[in-house]
Each structure stands twice: as C-alpha cells, then as structure tokens.
Amino acid sequence: GAGEGSSGESLRDQGLSPEPQVPVEEWMTIEGMVVGFDPELMVATSKGETQVGLGPEWYRESQGVTISEGDKVLVTGFFEDGEFKAAELENVATGALLILRDETGRPMWSGRGQRQGQSSKL
C-alpha cells in the first residue's frame, strides 16, 4: 500500500515535506522563574531547576525580548539530550513572546540571518 513498504527511503530522502524534529505530542509547557544563565537559561519549576536551550543570543536580541533573573516565564518545547529545547518562551510579566522554533521543532535561526555581516563572494 502507499506509504508502506521497506524501500528504506524516508520522506526526507525524497526531498518531500520535512519530518518533524520532535513529534508535537512530546512537547510540553513548563512554568517557572528564571534563576540564572549558566550559560543556558536556568528555570526553577515546581519540580526543580531545568536548563532551557534558547538558541543563539543574537537571535533572541533580534526579536527584542529580554529575559532577566527573577522573571516568571512559560516555556513551550521538548526535552532533547537532557536539555529543554524552547520553541516558545513567554515573559509572563511583560507578555513578550519569543518564538524560537517552528511547529516541527526546527530552529527559526537556522538558514536565516546568515547574510548579516557576511559579504557574498560571487
């Protein structure tokens, strides 16, 4: 039948729609307070401290969202390699929303903004 069979070719190999990095069912939202940056964001939740991967600083700054120690945050994302990879972070106090990944979990900064500071040599 269609979509079955052991040809070994995934959709990615065929160049069709990219497979999600992480199934959305595995995504969750954690709520907590920012307790530090070491070097990644550390958020204290009811279950203890969680290290949150926010991606490159230049991307966060380009979005104009600031996060400081003591801020209450809601972070939506998924665990990967022992770190909580943030897809969306809301600063509860200011209502500012930082979008870090798309709905498939792919980083928003990958493949974008790379022309900044780089002259393309033709």
N, C-alpha and C positions, 0 to 999 in steps of 0.2 A: 504493500500500500504506500501511498505518498507519505513522505516524512518518516518512513521506517526504512529498514534495510541497513546492512552493515557495510555501506560503501566507505565508511571511515571519514567521509567528508563532512565537516561541520558547516553551518551557515557561514561562519567566519571565513573558511577556506574558499567558499564560493563568492565571497565579496558581497553577500546579501546583507540584510539588516544585522547590525552588530548584536552579539549576545550580551545580555546584561552582565555587568561585572559581578553583581551580587543580586540574587533574587529579592524582589521587594518584600516578600514575606519575612525575610530575615532582618528587615530594617526595624528600628525602634527609636523611640524618643526618650532621651534622658533629661532630667531636670536637676539642676544643682547650682552651686555657687563657684565662681572662678576663684581658685586658691593660688594660682601661680602659672608661670610659663617656664618650663624646665626640660628641654627647650620648647616642647609642645605644651599646649594648653592643658592644665590640670583642673578638673571639675570635681568638687566634693558633692556626692549624691548621698541619698539615704543608705546606699549600700557600700559607701566608701569612696575613695578617690579613683577617678577614671581619667586616663590620659586620652586626650582628644586630638586627633590629627586634623589640622585646619588647612594644610597646604601652604604654599609659599606666601611669605609676608607681603611681597609686592602685590599679589593678587588681592589679598584682604584689604590692603590700603587703597587699591584702585576701586574697591567697592564702597569705600568711605565709611566702613563700620568699625568702630573702635570697641575693644573689649578690655576691661580693666579688672584688676583683682577686686573681689567683693561683688562683682556684677552677678546677678541671677540670670542664668541662661537656660534655654531649651535647645537641645541639640538633637537633630534627627540624623541617623546614619546607621552604620553597621560595624560589627567587630571584624577586624582583619589583622592577623599577625599580632594579636594581643593588644591592639590599639583600636579605639573607637574612631572610625573614619567619619568625620562630619560631612553630611551632604547639605545641611541647612542649619544655621545657628541663629537663634533669635535672642537679642538682648532684651530681657523682659522689661527692664526699667525704661528703656528708650523706645522699644518696639522696633528697633532696627533689625532687619533681616539680612543675613549674609548667605547667599546661595553659593555653595562650593562645588556641588556635583549635580549632574542631571539625573533624571529619573532612573537611569540604568546604573548609576554609581560612578560614571566616568567624570574625572576632574574637569571643571569648567576652564581651568587654566591651560590644559594640555592642547597644543595646536593653536593656541590663541596668544596674542600679545608678544609673540616671539620676534616680530619685526621691530619692536621697541629697542632702540639702542643698537640695532644691527643693520648695517647697510648691506643691501643685497648686491652681491657682485655678479653681474651678468656676463 
